[in-house]
Amino acid sequence: MNLQQFFLIFKARYRLVLLVFALTVALTVAVSLVMSRQYTASAALVVDVKSPDPVSGLMLQGLMAPGYMPTQIDIINSDRVAKAVVKLLRLDQSAAIRQQWQEDTKGQGQLNDWLAALLARKLDVKPARDSNIITINYTANDPDFAAAVANAFSQAYMDVNLDLRLAPARQYAAFFQEQTKAARNQLEAAQAVMSTYQQVNGITTADERLDYETARLNETSSQLTTVQGQTTDSQSKRVNEHPDTLAEVMQSPLINGIKADIVRMEGKLADSNIALGKNHPQTLRAQSELAAEKAQLAAETQKITDAIETTYQVGKQRERHLQGTLASQKARVLLLNKQRDELNVMRRDIESAQHTFELVSQRASQATIESHADQTNISVLNPAVAPQEPSKPRLLLNTLVSVILGALLGLCVALGVELTHRRIRSVQDLIEVLDIPSLGTVATATSLFGRNTPKALT
């Protein structure tokens, strides 16, 4: 079918097309006028995804995820939010609504679930395309009720969103409170162990005691070294077979004086022997004086030797005493070192417990603050107000749509009738029906209606 055939069909059956068109438009307008008016109230919300957390000051990466906004839409459409709206508006306390629920469900199920399902049917949530704005639309017969429900959905969504954020914080707060108690008990136990250890061992300041005892050990060791040196020197002197070669003997002024007197007396005795003879009283007196000087020399030398022996014995006794003192001091220093090491271990345990307690306590405080926070990243941009004009039915839009649909429907009906009752309205129709070639057409005289009707020559 070409355009000419289509035009001829429309020309022949335009009354039918106009009739269907008029009926469609009239029926649409009538239905639109009869339909009850529906009012749609809209509330706009802003979701802040860039501001940091008010408690921790950290940027939450989950807010920037691509699925964050769709998740918020699903939360608004959830049964939990719808049930929260029922509680906010106290719809479950209405006797009329309860009566309607009894009639519709015969008392089966829960009233809140039934009301939540009814509210969700007329809820329309639309996110903005390139922004963080969510629009909540609610349609109802009463404009004031529509606005109230839209605002209730906004408030319920913010409450549920806040509760969803605080629920993990409350769990964390309870967990960290228990951990804080355990860390405090561990810290107190470590401190008690160290305090008991210090009391049992009489330790006040371990480092000062160790320094003092170490100094005493070094001093005792130095004294022992000195005494051992003196004792060794005394021992070498006491075993000397020639006492007159000892340094003490050779350096003694008294012995040196006696030796000088002996030399002088020996010279005098020699002269006396030559001059007076051996038996002369003066010679004998000189011999007696010489013998007395030699005896005194031997006695003085023996005194020095005895003094060296005494010094050696005293040195050995003092050496043994210092060795015992040194061994005792070493044991004491080793004990103090052991105690200091044990105290250092206890201090590290206390420091570790203190650090753990501080970290857990800080996290518990933060979790407690977060669990009591009443701030949310959602705010109302535009609250819903009662609409002045109904959103449904849209008479003008419906009329325009009915005009288009009526025209299409009229053309479709005309084509359907034409195909059912085929008519020859052009040369093309004749050729298609007879399936023979056309040699030409001859125009006829003007008909009664003033139209020329061509005739085909076959």
C-alpha positions in Angstrom: 0.0 0.0 0.0 1.5 3.3 -1.1 0.8 6.8 0.2 -1.8 7.5 -2.5 -3.8 4.4 -1.5 -3.6 5.3 2.1 -4.8 8.9 1.4 -7.8 7.6 -0.7 -8.8 5.2 2.1 -8.6 8.1 4.6 -10.6 10.3 2.2 -13.3 7.6 1.8 -13.6 6.8 5.5 -12.7 10.1 7.2 -16.1 10.1 9.0 -15.2 6.8 10.7 -11.7 8.2 11.7 -13.3 11.3 13.1 -15.9 9.3 15.0 -13.2 7.1 16.6 -11.1 10.1 17.3 -14.0 12.0 18.9 -15.0 9.0 21.0 -11.4 8.5 22.2 -10.9 12.1 23.2 -14.3 12.3 24.8 -13.9 9.1 26.8 -10.4 10.2 28.0 -11.7 13.6 29.1 -14.7 12.0 30.8 -12.6 9.5 32.6 -10.1 12.2 33.6 -12.9 14.3 35.0 -14.5 11.4 36.9 -11.2 10.1 38.4 -10.4 11.2 41.9 -7.8 13.8 42.3 -4.3 12.7 43.5 -1.9 15.1 45.1 1.9 14.5 45.1 4.0 16.1 47.8 7.8 16.2 47.4 10.6 16.5 50.0 14.2 17.0 49.0 17.1 15.6 51.1 20.8 16.3 50.8 23.3 13.5 51.5 26.7 14.9 52.5 29.4 12.6 51.3 32.4 14.9 51.6 32.4 16.1 55.2 34.6 14.1 57.6 33.3 12.2 60.5 32.5 14.7 63.3 33.9 12.5 66.1 37.0 10.9 64.5 37.7 13.6 61.9 38.4 11.0 59.3 36.9 10.9 55.8 34.7 7.8 55.4 35.6 6.1 52.2 32.4 4.2 52.1 30.4 7.4 51.5 32.3 7.9 48.2 31.5 4.4 46.9 29.4 4.2 43.7 26.8 2.0 45.4 26.2 4.4 48.3 23.4 6.4 46.8 21.5 3.3 45.5 21.8 1.9 49.0 20.2 5.0 50.5 17.3 4.7 48.0 16.8 1.1 49.1 16.8 2.1 52.7 14.1 4.7 52.1 12.0 2.1 50.3 12.6 -0.5 53.0 9.9 -1.8 55.4 11.8 -0.5 58.4 11.5 3.1 57.2 7.8 2.6 56.3 7.1 1.1 59.8 8.9 4.1 61.3 6.5 6.4 59.3 3.5 4.5 60.7 4.8 5.1 64.2 5.6 8.8 63.5 2.1 9.5 62.1 0.4 7.2 64.7 -1.6 5.5 61.9 -1.9 2.3 63.9 -3.9 4.2 66.5 -6.7 5.2 64.1 -9.9 3.3 64.7 -11.0 3.8 61.1 -7.7 2.4 59.7 -7.9 -0.6 62.1 -11.4 -1.2 60.9 -10.3 -1.1 57.3 -7.5 -3.5 58.1 -9.9 -5.9 59.7 -12.1 -5.8 56.6 -9.2 -6.3 54.1 -7.2 -8.9 56.0 -9.8 -10.5 58.3 -7.4 -9.8 61.1 -4.5 -11.8 59.7 -1.0 -10.5 59.9 0.2 -7.3 61.6 -1.4 -3.9 61.3 2.0 -2.2 61.0 3.1 -4.5 58.1 -0.2 -3.8 56.3 0.1 -0.1 56.7 3.8 -0.1 55.7 2.9 -2.0 52.5 0.1 0.5 51.7 2.4 3.5 52.2 5.2 1.9 50.1 2.8 1.6 47.1 2.5 5.3 46.6 6.0 6.2 47.5 8.4 7.3 44.7 12.0 8.0 45.5 14.2 9.6 42.9 17.9 10.4 43.2 19.3 13.3 41.3 21.4 12.4 38.3 24.6 14.5 39.0 24.1 15.5 42.6 23.6 14.1 46.1 20.0 15.1 46.4 17.2 12.6 46.9 13.6 13.5 46.2 10.9 11.7 48.1 7.5 11.9 46.4 4.3 10.6 48.0 0.9 10.6 46.3 -2.4 10.7 48.2 -6.0 12.0 47.8 -5.5 14.6 50.6 -2.7 17.1 49.9 -2.0 17.7 53.6 -1.7 13.9 54.2 0.6 13.6 51.2 2.9 16.3 52.6 2.8 14.8 56.1 3.7 11.3 54.8 6.5 12.7 52.6 8.0 14.6 55.6 7.5 11.6 57.8 9.5 9.5 55.3 12.2 12.1 55.4 12.4 12.0 59.2 12.1 8.3 59.4 14.9 7.8 56.8 17.2 10.1 58.8 16.4 8.3 62.0 16.9 4.9 60.5 20.1 6.0 58.8 21.4 7.4 62.1 20.5 4.2 63.9 22.2 2.1 61.3 25.4 4.2 61.8 25.1 4.1 65.6 24.3 0.4 65.9 27.9 -0.8 65.1 29.3 2.1 67.4 27.1 0.8 70.3 28.4 -2.7 69.8 32.0 -1.4 69.6 31.4 0.7 72.7 30.2 -2.3 74.7 33.1 -4.4 73.4 35.8 -1.8 74.2 34.3 -1.2 77.6 34.9 -4.9 78.4 38.3 -4.7 76.9 39.1 -1.6 78.9 38.2 -3.4 82.2 40.4 -6.4 81.2 43.3 -4.1 80.3 42.9 -2.2 83.6 42.9 -5.5 85.5 46.0 -6.6 83.7 47.8 -3.3 84.4 46.9 -3.4 88.1 48.0 -7.1 88.3 51.4 -6.2 86.7 51.8 -3.2 89.1 50.9 -5.4 92.1 53.5 -8.1 91.1 56.2 -5.4 90.9 55.2 -3.8 94.1 55.2 -7.1 96.0 58.6 -8.1 94.5 60.1 -4.8 95.7 58.6 -5.2 99.2 59.9 -8.7 99.5 63.4 -7.8 98.4 63.5 -4.4 100.1 64.1 -2.6 96.8 63.4 1.1 96.6 65.6 2.3 93.8 67.3 -0.6 92.2 69.6 1.4 89.9 71.1 3.5 92.8 71.6 0.4 94.9 73.3 -1.4 92.0 75.6 1.6 91.4 76.6 1.8 95.0 77.3 -1.9 95.3 79.2 -1.9 92.1 81.3 1.0 93.3 82.0 -1.0 96.5 82.9 -4.0 94.5 85.4 -2.0 92.4 86.9 -0.5 95.5 87.2 -3.9 97.2 88.8 -5.3 94.1 91.3 -2.4 94.0 92.1 -2.8 97.7 92.6 -6.6 97.1 95.0 -5.9 94.2 97.0 -3.5 96.3 97.2 -5.8 99.3 98.1 -8.7 97.0 101.0 -6.6 95.6 102.2 -5.7 99.1 102.0 -9.4 100.2 103.9 -10.6 97.2 106.6 -8.0 97.9 106.7 -9.0 101.6 106.9 -12.6 100.7 109.9 -12.0 98.4 111.7 -10.1 101.2 111.0 -12.7 103.9 112.6 -15.5 101.8 115.7 -13.5 101.1 118.8 -15.3 102.6 120.8 -12.1 103.0 118.8 -9.7 105.2 121.5 -7.1 105.0 120.7 -6.7 101.3 117.1 -5.7 102.0 116.1 -2.2 101.0 114.7 -1.5 104.4 118.0 -2.6 106.0 120.1 -0.7 103.6 118.0 2.4 103.8 117.7 2.4 107.6 119.7 5.4 109.1 120.2 3.6 112.4 121.7 0.6 110.8 123.8 2.7 108.5 125.0 4.6 111.6 125.8 1.4 113.4 127.7 0.1 110.4 129.7 3.3 110.3 130.5 2.9 114.0 131.5 -0.7 113.4 133.9 0.4 110.6 135.3 3.1 112.8 135.7 0.7 115.8 137.3 -1.9 113.6 139.9 0.6 112.5 140.5 1.7 116.1 140.8 -2.0 117.2 143.3 -2.6 114.5 145.4 0.3 115.5 145.2 -0.8 119.2 146.3 -4.3 118.3 149.3 -2.9 116.6 150.2 -0.3 119.1 149.1 -1.9 122.4 148.8 -5.6 121.7 145.8 -7.9 121.8 145.7 -8.2 125.6 145.8 -4.6 126.4 142.8 -3.5 128.3 142.1 -0.7 125.8 142.3 -3.3 123.0 140.0 -5.6 124.9 137.5 -2.7 125.6 137.6 -1.9 121.9 136.8 -5.5 121.1 134.0 -5.5 123.6 132.5 -2.3 122.1 132.9 -3.7 118.6 131.0 -6.9 119.6 128.2 -4.8 121.2 127.9 -2.8 118.0 127.7 -5.9 115.9 125.1 -7.4 118.2 123.1 -4.2 117.9 123.4 -4.3 114.2 122.1 -7.9 114.1 119.3 -7.0 116.5 118.2 -4.1 114.3 118.4 -6.2 111.2 116.3 -8.8 112.9 113.7 -6.2 113.9 113.4 -5.2 110.2 113.1 -8.9 109.2 110.5 -9.5 111.9 108.6 -6.4 110.7 108.6 -7.7 107.2 107.3 -11.1 108.4 104.6 -9.4 110.4 103.7 -7.2 107.4 103.5 -10.4 105.3 101.2 -12.2 107.8 99.0 -9.2 108.2 98.9 -8.8 104.4 97.9 -12.4 103.9 95.2 -12.1 106.5 93.9 -8.9 105.0 94.1 -10.6 101.6 91.9 -13.5 102.7 89.5 -11.0 104.3 89.3 -8.9 101.1 88.8 -12.1 99.0 85.9 -13.1 101.1 84.5 -9.6 101.0 85.0 -9.5 97.2 83.2 -12.8 96.7 80.4 -11.6 98.9 80.2 -8.3 97.1 80.2 -10.1 93.7 77.4 -12.3 94.8 75.5 -9.2 96.0 76.1 -7.4 92.7 75.0 -10.4 90.7 71.8 -10.7 92.9 71.1 -7.0 92.3 71.7 -7.5 88.6 69.2 -10.3 88.6 66.7 -8.3 90.6 67.2 -5.3 88.2 66.6 -7.6 85.2 63.5 -9.0 86.8 62.3 -5.4 87.6 63.0 -4.4 84.0 60.9 -7.2 82.8 58.1 -6.2 85.2 58.5 -2.6 84.1 58.1 -3.6 80.5 55.1 -5.7 81.4 53.6 -2.6 83.1 54.5 -0.4 80.2 52.9 -2.8 77.7 49.8 -3.1 79.9 49.7 0.7 80.3 50.0 1.2 76.5 47.3 -1.4 75.8 45.1 0.2 78.4 45.6 3.7 77.0 44.8 2.5 73.4 41.7 0.5 74.4 40.6 3.3 76.7 40.9 5.9 74.0 39.1 3.7 71.5 36.4 3.0 74.1 35.9 6.7 74.7 35.7 7.4 70.9 33.2 4.5 70.4 31.1 5.7 73.4 31.0 9.2 71.9 30.1 7.8 68.5 27.4 5.7 70.0 25.8 8.8 71.6 26.2 11.0 68.5 22.9 12.4 67.1 24.5 13.9 64.0 23.8 12.5 60.5 25.2 13.3 57.1 21.6 13.8 55.8 19.7 17.1 56.0 16.4 18.3 54.6 16.8 20.6 51.7 13.1 21.3 51.0 10.4 20.0 53.3 7.2 18.8 51.6 4.3 21.2 51.5 0.7 20.5 50.7 0.4 20.8 46.9 -2.1 23.3 45.5 -2.7 21.5 42.2 -3.4 17.8 41.8 -0.8 15.6 40.1 -3.4 13.2 38.8 -5.4 13.2 36.6 -3.6 15.5 34.3 -6.4 16.7 32.1 -4.3 18.6 29.5 -1.7 15.8 29.2 -4.4 13.1 29.0 -6.2 15.1 26.3 -3.1 15.6 24.3 -2.3 11.9 24.6 -5.9 11.0 23.7 -5.7 13.2 20.6 -2.7 11.3 19.4 -4.0 7.9 20.4 -7.5 8.8 18.9 -6.0 9.7 15.6 -3.9 6.6 15.4 -6.8 4.5 16.6 -9.1 6.1 14.0 -6.7 5.4 11.2 -6.2 1.8 12.4 -10.0 1.2 12.5 -10.4 2.7 9.0 -7.6 0.5 7.7 -9.1 -2.5 9.4 -12.6 -1.9 7.9 -11.0 -1.2 4.5 -9.1 -4.5 4.6 -12.2 -6.3 5.7 -14.4 -4.7 2.9 -11.9 -4.1 0.1 -12.8 -1.3 -2.4 -11.2 -0.3 -5.7 -10.3 3.3 -5.3 -7.4 3.7 -7.7 -5.8 2.3 -10.8 -3.3 0.5 -8.5 -6.1 -1.2 -6.7 -7.6 -2.4 -10.1 -4.2 -3.7 -11.2 -3.7 -5.6 -7.9 -7.2 -7.1 -8.1 -7.3 -8.1 -11.8 -3.6 -8.8 -12.1 -3.5 -7.5 -15.7 -1.5 -4.6 -17.1 -3.0 -1.1 -17.4 -2.7 0.5 -20.9 -3.9 3.9 -19.7 -6.6 6.0 -18.1 -9.4 8.1 -19.5 -10.8 11.0 -17.5 -14.6 11.2 -17.3 -16.9 14.2 -17.2 -17.3 16.0 -14.0 -19.7 14.1 -11.8 -22.6 15.3 -9.8 -20.2 16.2 -7.0 -17.8 18.1 -9.2 -15.1 15.4 -9.2 -13.3 13.8 -12.1 -13.2 10.0 -11.9 -10.7 8.4 -14.2 -11.5 5.2 -16.0 -8.9 2.7 -16.8 -8.5 1.1 -20.2 -7.6 -2.5 -20.0 
